[in-house]
Amino acid sequence: MEDAQGENQAGNPSNGYAPDSPPSIPVMKTAKICIIREDEVRDDPVHEAAKKYCDFVKFSRDGSELLDLETIYIIDNFDSPVFNSLKDRKCRILGPTALIQYAENNSALPTKILKHPPYCLHMKGAVVCFTGLRDKIEIDKVVRELFYMGGNFVREMSGKVTHLVAGRCTGDKYQYATTFRVPVVGVDWIHNMWEQRDDAKTLNATDPLVVQQYKLKPFFGARICLFGFSDDEKRHMEAVLVENCGTLVDIDDSSCTHVVVEEGTLPDINVLQGYCNVVRAEWFWLSVQKESCADEAQYVLAQAQQITSNGDHTPHSSTPLSHSLADSARRKRKRLRFQSRQSGASITGDLIDSTYSPQTRLSLSGSLLDNTASPEPCASVPDTSIVASPASIAPPLSPRQMVFLELVQTETNYVDILHTIVYLFKEPLESKDGESAGLLNATELRIIFGNLPPIYEVHRDMLADLQHAAQNWKDDVTKVGAIVLKYKEAMLKAYPPFINFFEDTKKMLASCDENNPRFHAFLKIRYSRPECGRQSLNELLIRPVQRLPSISLLLNDLAKQTQKSNPDNELLLNALAEVKAVMTLINEDKRKTEGQVALFEIFNEIENCPADIVASHRTYVQRCDVDEFSNELYGRGEHLTLFLFSDMLEICKRKTKSFGSLRSPSVTSLHSSKLAQSIKAYKHIKQLPLSTIKRVIDIKETEGIRNVFALRCRSNQEFKERDYMFTLTSEEFFKTSFLKVLCRQLANTVCRTDAESFLVTLDPAQLDIESSDANMGTLSKAFKFASKTRKKVGRAFSFNRTPSKLKRAVSSVMSPFGSSLGNTTPCSQLEHMRLASCTSLASVTSLAELGSPRPIAEALEPPMSVQPVRKNKNPSGLHRF
């Protein structure tokens, strides 16, 4: 009766917290409200909400003086004797939070007497069912809190149930909820909402954000044993198990609920204590992917079922669903064994045939190239399993036909691999419904799989032509080269996008696998399928990169086994040349693509980099770290980096992090970490078009001068040549190799073939370079570094820095008008000096009374010990006062 009344309470639109009832604005203030409290506190939120429904709000300590059943009593303690007394008298009762929520939503107050009056409306619209809770006291408490928050409770799962509160992730109700996507939450969902019953601003418990916080993990309440896995895999699965609220136990633990077994291993069934499910690893990873515990009956290990059915081991306890499924499976296995004895067939073979279609049924070898469907036997391929008469035996295969059949077999394996990637990985992830829907977004799917379908379509069509040629094979007639030439243009269009961005594909796949637990579980499930042949998706995706070289080798072997008089010989040579040309074009296109990508990366790493550095005709060539040997660019001894492009040279200053990150504690902010991440590694100094470099000078090595070279430049706007000298500091290559690459780019820029003519070798004396210049550069560099370090450390430890805006607002010139012209000490002068912004004009003495012919600035100049230090920005001019 209580449940029926609660159900009416949730579904009746006449009461105030029905889920389907729209908010209605009260027409007249006809309600009678009495607030139960010890003192008559007025103008609080409860009183203000009551005044929206009643002009005269009454106050009472227990409501005993009122006998009107139409009065709504507002009480803040639902466990007090006053509440029980009012409830026994069948009075209309509301909690203070519920009254405030009704008023804020402009909803009418409930007109009926409710058996479970709402204290608040946090559970409004929730129809809850329970499973896995054993403590009756706990259940009564939870149900009471649910009713007091406007929710409803039903005993069985139905279409009206909005949430399932579970004590563990198992049972028929749990499987029903996961099948129909009913949210499964823990008991804390109700308890924590009840603790917030006095907060009218709390989100409704049915809000998706709130439900997500209390959603049960897939292994909640499960005690799992991992059997047969390697140490690394077991540690990884243990971390995933703990993250999903499971507990790892030993196989002989009496509380063990699941034994997850690796393929090819089987635990001793007699060791198992009590009732537990022996399941495959696929159940474990599917539960992680679905974020809910999968049905164990679909993943029970077949060998364990057979041993259990043959032996005397019987589960001590199980759910009714588990009993029925186990009995049904046991009867089916007995039926299969009886049929196998009658027909002599193998149960294992029948199971494989019934599980996989002939197109996808694979062998049990370890290599994926062997895990492919065998082609239909043709007249040219003898079937050794059938004893044939001598007249029906096919003639032996020619060497040319054997090489061709190897080409057909490898092409079949390759197409099967592409088919596996497309239909086992790509399509489930792209589907809008199903268990794998939404694991990856559109960008991630495009980067990983977007360039693969064109390759699959080309080789699927080519395989059909090759198989047709194999069925109608004639050594002197079949033209294999023509088939390959037919798909030359298609391969040239399909392969470059995939190969050029294959590194991005690997990075995106690794990132999703590491950061997306559900996608990681999806991959684990797919890897256990026989179609994958125990290979990862990364290993499968590399096959298109390897296919064209494999075709080239097979065509070369086939050409060697083809006589020159055969019309296919010339076609094979042409096909071989075209395949090599396709590979060359792909490699060249890949090199250009990598150069363009490197161009964007360099642009993003350089501060104040000109935007025109990114151009379609420009490619990145090489990078070289140097120290400036001259003073033409940034200063002798500075660390520079030269980025060599196909038509220009970008010169940048390398930033150091030794003292550059020091900041004063007074200006430290929460954005410092973000600013540190946005700091770029280089600073733009100069761009040198290669057309302006007239000579590359290799300076001979001496005792004090090593790895020094110069660039002699002159642009059209300059009348004099300039020499930019550098000292090579990169250890990746020698100076001569970098200079040769630079000269080759110079020759390409001006369309000349004599690249060596740009390189000249000179003695240091010819450029007025002495050994002391190298030491001077090092010494000046050390002094400059020490000076910068002193300034940065001083700024970092300064606690009285004045903000720049304050400096502009307040004059930094000290006013001299506060002091007299008498003989005063520097300390007394400093004592009387004031800022110009706070000097009163009334206290300023007239200039005539000063009695001094000297200028004011000279007469009133403060001593040097207290003068502010200013940087001289115009050393050649005079200051105006």
MOMOMO-V698299 format. One record per backbone hydrogen bond with DSSP energy under -0.5 kcal/mol. CO is the residue of the C=O (numbers start at 1). NH is the residue of the N-H. E is the energy in kcal/mol with one decimal. If there is no record, write none. Layout:
# MOMOMO-V698299
CO_NH_E, CO_NH_E
This chain:
# MOMOMO-V698299
1_5_-2.4, 2_6_-2.2, 3_7_-2.4, 4_8_-2.4, 5_9_-2.2, 6_10_-1.5, 7_11_-1.9, 8_12_-2.2, 10_19_-0.9, 11_13_-0.6, 12_15_-1.2, 15_18_-1.0, 18_21_-0.6, 28_30_-1.9, 31_33_-0.5, 32_72_-3.6, 33_58_-2.4, 34_36_-0.6, 34_74_-2.8, 35_37_-0.7, 35_60_-2.1, 39_41_-1.8, 40_42_-0.5, 44_48_-2.6, 45_49_-2.1, 46_50_-2.1, 47_51_-1.8, 49_52_-1.0, 50_53_-1.5, 50_54_-1.3, 53_31_-1.3, 55_57_-0.6, 58_35_-2.9, 60_37_-2.3, 63_66_-1.1, 67_69_-0.5, 68_71_-1.0, 70_32_-0.6, 71_73_-0.6, 71_92_-0.7, 72_34_-2.6, 73_75_-0.7, 73_94_-2.6, 74_36_-3.0, 77_80_-0.9, 80_84_-1.7, 81_85_-2.5, 82_86_-2.5, 83_87_-2.5, 84_88_-2.3, 85_89_-1.6, 86_91_-2.3, 87_90_-1.3, 91_93_-0.6, 92_73_-3.0, 94_75_-1.9, 95_99_-1.9, 96_100_-2.0, 97_101_-2.4, 98_102_-2.6, 99_103_-2.3, 100_104_-2.6, 101_105_-1.8, 102_107_-2.5, 103_106_-0.9, 112_114_-0.7, 115_117_-0.5, 118_95_-2.3, 119_98_-2.0, 121_124_-1.4, 122_205_-3.3, 123_126_-2.1, 126_128_-0.6, 126_152_-2.2, 127_162_-2.6, 127_163_-1.7, 128_154_-2.3, 129_165_-2.9, 131_167_-1.9, 132_134_-0.5, 134_136_-0.6, 135_139_-2.1, 136_140_-2.7, 137_141_-2.2, 138_142_-2.4, 139_143_-2.7, 140_144_-2.2, 141_145_-2.3, 142_146_-2.2, 143_147_-2.4, 144_148_-2.4, 145_149_-0.8, 146_149_-0.8, 146_151_-2.5, 147_150_-1.9, 148_119_-3.5, 148_120_-1.6, 149_123_-2.6, 150_125_-0.7, 152_128_-2.8, 158_161_-1.2, 162_183_-0.6, 163_129_-1.9, 163_165_-0.5, 164_166_-0.7, 164_185_-2.7, 165_131_-1.9, 168_170_-1.5, 171_175_-2.1, 172_176_-2.4, 173_177_-2.4, 174_178_-2.5, 175_179_-2.1, 176_180_-2.3, 177_182_-3.2, 181_183_-0.5, 183_164_-2.7, 183_185_-0.6, 184_216_-2.2, 185_166_-2.4, 186_189_-1.4, 187_190_-1.2, 187_191_-2.0, 188_192_-2.7, 189_193_-0.9, 190_194_-2.0, 191_195_-1.9, 192_196_-0.8, 194_197_-1.6, 196_199_-1.5, 198_200_-0.8, 199_202_-1.1, 204_207_-2.0, 207_210_-0.6, 207_211_-2.6, 208_212_-2.3, 209_213_-0.9, 210_214_-0.9, 211_214_-0.7, 211_215_-0.6, 212_215_-0.5, 214_186_-1.6, 217_220_-1.6, 219_222_-1.9, 220_169_-1.9, 222_224_-0.6, 222_247_-1.8, 223_257_-2.9, 223_258_-1.7, 224_249_-2.4, 225_227_-0.6, 225_260_-2.9, 227_262_-1.9, 230_234_-2.7, 231_235_-2.2, 232_236_-2.2, 233_237_-2.7, 234_238_-2.3, 235_239_-2.0, 236_240_-1.9, 237_241_-2.6, 238_242_-2.6, 239_243_-2.1, 240_244_-1.3, 241_246_-2.7, 242_245_-1.6, 244_219_-1.4, 245_221_-0.8, 247_224_-2.8, 250_253_-1.5, 251_273_-0.6, 253_256_-1.5, 257_277_-2.4, 258_225_-2.4, 258_260_-0.5, 259_261_-0.6, 259_279_-2.2, 260_227_-3.0, 261_281_-0.9, 262_265_-1.8, 267_269_-0.6, 268_271_-1.5, 268_272_-0.6, 269_272_-0.5, 272_274_-0.5, 274_276_-0.5, 277_259_-3.3, 277_279_-0.8, 278_301_-2.6, 279_261_-2.7, 280_283_-1.2, 280_284_-0.8, 281_285_-2.0, 282_286_-2.4, 283_287_-1.9, 284_288_-1.5, 285_289_-2.3, 286_290_-2.7, 287_291_-1.2, 287_292_-1.2, 295_298_-1.1, 296_299_-1.7, 299_280_-2.2, 301_305_-2.0, 302_306_-2.2, 303_307_-2.5, 304_308_-2.3, 305_309_-2.5, 306_310_-2.0, 307_311_-2.5, 319_323_-2.1, 320_324_-2.4, 321_325_-2.4, 322_326_-2.5, 323_327_-2.7, 324_328_-2.3, 325_329_-2.5, 326_330_-2.4, 327_331_-2.4, 328_332_-2.1, 329_333_-2.2, 330_334_-2.1, 331_335_-2.1, 332_336_-2.2, 333_337_-2.5, 334_338_-2.2, 335_339_-2.2, 336_340_-2.5, 337_341_-1.9, 338_342_-1.8, 339_343_-2.5, 340_344_-2.3, 346_350_-2.3, 347_351_-2.7, 348_352_-2.3, 349_353_-2.7, 350_354_-2.4, 351_355_-1.6, 352_356_-2.4, 357_360_-0.6, 357_361_-1.6, 367_370_-0.8, 367_371_-0.9, 370_372_-1.9, 378_381_-1.0, 380_382_-0.6, 382_384_-0.8, 383_386_-1.2, 386_388_-0.8, 389_392_-1.2, 389_393_-0.6, 390_393_-0.6, 398_402_-2.4, 399_403_-2.0, 400_404_-2.0, 401_405_-2.7, 402_406_-1.7, 403_407_-1.9, 404_408_-2.5, 405_409_-2.6, 406_410_-2.6, 407_411_-2.1, 408_412_-2.4, 409_413_-2.4, 410_414_-2.3, 411_415_-2.5, 412_416_-2.2, 413_417_-1.9, 414_418_-2.2, 415_419_-2.7, 416_420_-2.3, 417_421_-2.2, 418_422_-2.4, 419_423_-2.8, 420_424_-2.1, 420_425_-0.6, 421_425_-1.0, 421_426_-2.5, 422_427_-2.7, 425_429_-1.5, 426_430_-1.7, 427_431_-1.2, 429_438_-0.6, 434_437_-0.9, 436_439_-1.3, 441_445_-2.2, 442_446_-2.2, 443_447_-2.2, 444_448_-2.0, 445_449_-2.8, 445_450_-0.7, 446_450_-1.3, 449_452_-1.6, 449_453_-0.7, 452_455_-0.7, 452_456_-1.9, 453_457_-2.4, 454_458_-2.0, 455_459_-2.2, 456_460_-1.9, 457_461_-1.8, 458_462_-2.1, 459_463_-2.2, 460_464_-1.5, 461_465_-1.6, 462_466_-2.4, 463_467_-2.7, 464_468_-1.8, 465_469_-2.1, 466_470_-2.0, 467_471_-1.9, 468_472_-1.2, 470_473_-0.9, 474_477_-1.0, 474_478_-2.6, 478_480_-0.7, 479_483_-0.9, 480_484_-1.7, 481_485_-2.5, 482_486_-1.5, 483_487_-0.8, 484_487_-0.9, 485_488_-1.3, 487_491_-2.1, 488_492_-2.0, 489_493_-1.4, 490_494_-2.0, 491_495_-2.3, 492_496_-0.5, 494_498_-0.7, 495_498_-0.5, 495_499_-2.5, 496_500_-2.8, 497_501_-1.0, 499_502_-1.2, 501_505_-1.9, 502_506_-2.3, 503_507_-2.3, 504_508_-2.6, 505_509_-2.4, 506_510_-2.5, 507_511_-2.5, 508_512_-2.6, 509_513_-2.3, 510_514_-1.8, 511_515_-2.5, 512_516_-1.8, 515_517_-0.6, 516_520_-2.3, 517_521_-2.2, 518_522_-2.1, 519_523_-2.3, 520_524_-2.1, 521_525_-2.1, 522_526_-2.1, 523_527_-2.5, 524_528_-1.0, 525_528_-0.5, 526_529_-1.4, 527_534_-0.5, 529_532_-1.1, 529_533_-0.5, 529_534_-0.6, 530_533_-0.8, 532_535_-0.9, 536_540_-1.7, 537_541_-2.4, 538_542_-0.8, 540_543_-1.3, 542_545_-0.6, 542_546_-1.1, 543_546_-0.6, 543_547_-1.1, 544_548_-0.7, 546_550_-1.3, 547_551_-2.5, 548_552_-2.3, 549_553_-2.0, 550_554_-2.1, 551_555_-2.7, 552_556_-1.9, 553_557_-2.2, 554_558_-2.6, 555_559_-2.3, 556_560_-1.7, 557_561_-1.4, 559_562_-0.9, 563_566_-1.3, 566_569_-1.9, 566_570_-0.5, 567_571_-0.8, 568_572_-2.6, 569_573_-2.1, 570_574_-2.4, 571_575_-2.7, 572_576_-2.8, 573_577_-2.3, 574_578_-2.5, 575_579_-2.5, 576_580_-2.1, 577_581_-2.2, 578_582_-2.6, 579_583_-2.3, 580_584_-2.4, 581_585_-2.7, 582_586_-2.4, 583_587_-2.5, 584_588_-2.5, 585_589_-2.8, 586_590_-2.6, 587_591_-2.2, 588_592_-2.2, 589_593_-2.5, 590_594_-2.6, 591_595_-2.0, 592_596_-2.3, 593_597_-2.6, 594_598_-2.6, 595_599_-1.7, 596_600_-1.8, 597_601_-2.1, 598_602_-2.5, 599_603_-2.1, 600_604_-1.9, 601_605_-0.8, 602_605_-0.8, 602_606_-0.7, 603_606_-0.7, 605_607_-0.5, 605_682_-1.9, 606_609_-1.0, 607_684_-2.5, 610_613_-1.4, 611_614_-1.5, 613_615_-0.8, 615_618_-0.9, 619_646_-1.9, 622_644_-3.1, 624_642_-3.4, 625_729_-2.5, 625_730_-1.3, 626_640_-2.8, 627_727_-2.8, 628_637_-3.3, 635_638_-1.7, 638_628_-2.2, 638_640_-0.6, 639_654_-2.1, 640_626_-2.5, 641_643_-0.6, 641_652_-2.3, 642_624_-2.3, 642_644_-0.7, 643_645_-0.6, 643_650_-2.5, 644_621_-2.6, 644_622_-1.6, 647_690_-1.8, 648_645_-2.7, 649_651_-0.5, 649_688_-3.1, 650_643_-2.8, 650_652_-0.5, 651_685_-2.1, 651_686_-1.6, 652_641_-2.4, 652_654_-0.5, 653_683_-1.8, 659_662_-1.4, 664_667_-1.7, 665_668_-0.8, 669_672_-1.2, 671_675_-2.5, 672_676_-2.3, 673_677_-1.6, 674_678_-1.5, 675_679_-0.7, 676_679_-0.5, 681_655_-2.3, 682_607_-3.0, 683_653_-2.9, 686_651_-2.9, 687_689_-0.6, 688_649_-2.2, 689_692_-1.9, 690_693_-0.9, 692_694_-0.8, 692_714_-2.3, 695_697_-0.6, 695_712_-2.2, 696_698_-0.6, 696_760_-2.4, 697_699_-0.8, 697_710_-2.3, 698_762_-1.6, 704_706_-0.5, 705_702_-2.7, 707_728_-3.2, 708_699_-1.2, 709_726_-2.8, 710_697_-2.8, 711_713_-0.7, 711_724_-2.5, 712_694_-2.5, 712_695_-1.5, 713_722_-2.7, 715_718_-1.1, 722_713_-2.9, 722_724_-0.6, 723_725_-0.7, 724_711_-2.2, 725_629_-2.6, 725_630_-1.1, 726_709_-2.3, 726_728_-0.5, 727_627_-2.1, 734_738_-1.6, 735_739_-2.4, 736_740_-2.1, 737_741_-2.0, 738_742_-2.3, 739_743_-2.5, 740_744_-2.2, 741_745_-1.8, 742_746_-2.1, 743_747_-2.4, 744_748_-2.0, 745_749_-1.9, 746_750_-1.7, 747_752_-3.0, 748_751_-0.6, 753_755_-1.6, 754_757_-1.2, 755_758_-1.4, 756_759_-0.9, 758_696_-2.8, 758_760_-0.5, 760_698_-3.4, 762_700_-2.4, 763_766_-0.7, 763_767_-0.6, 764_767_-1.1, 764_769_-2.8, 765_768_-1.6, 770_773_-1.2, 770_774_-0.7, 771_774_-0.6, 771_775_-1.2, 772_776_-3.0, 773_777_-2.3, 774_778_-1.8, 775_779_-2.7, 776_780_-3.0, 777_781_-2.0, 778_782_-1.9, 779_783_-2.5, 780_784_-2.6, 781_785_-2.3, 782_786_-2.4, 783_787_-2.4, 784_788_-2.5, 785_789_-2.4, 786_790_-2.2, 787_791_-2.0, 788_792_-2.6, 789_793_-2.6, 790_794_-2.1, 791_795_-2.3, 792_796_-2.4, 793_797_-1.9, 795_798_-1.0, 796_665_-0.7, 797_799_-0.5, 798_666_-0.5, 801_803_-0.5, 803_807_-1.9, 804_808_-1.8, 805_809_-1.7, 806_810_-2.2, 812_814_-0.5, 813_836_-1.2, 815_834_-1.2, 816_819_-1.5, 822_824_-0.9, 825_829_-2.5, 826_830_-2.5, 827_831_-1.7, 828_832_-1.7, 829_833_-1.0, 834_815_-3.2, 835_838_-1.2, 836_839_-1.1, 840_843_-0.8, 841_844_-1.1, 846_849_-0.5, 847_850_-0.7, 847_851_-0.6, 848_851_-0.6, 855_859_-2.9, 856_860_-2.7, 858_861_-0.7, 863_866_-1.5, 863_867_-0.6, 868_870_-0.5, 871_873_-1.0, 874_877_-0.6
